[in-house]
Amino acid sequence: MKTRTFEVPVDQMIDFAGIIDEHNLNNTIQGANDDDEIVIEVHYEPDDRDGVFELIELLDPEDDDD
């Protein structure tokens, strides 16, 4: 099982939690960082990485104009 740590701004928590639920990803809330972001560890199998990629895209969307 792999683990990835995310620092999630409070205003994106609902969307982040929705993706976790949709993909049935195991997770652990670790606390908050100095920027008041919620630190979450997501545990996943390689087959579940699409959900993890969705979380990454939510937090760091790429500019489609590139």
Protein Blocks (a to p, Z undefined) as FASTA:
>chain_A
ZZddddddfklmmmmmmmmmmnopacddfbdcfkopacddddddfklmmmmmmmmmmmmc
cdfkZZ
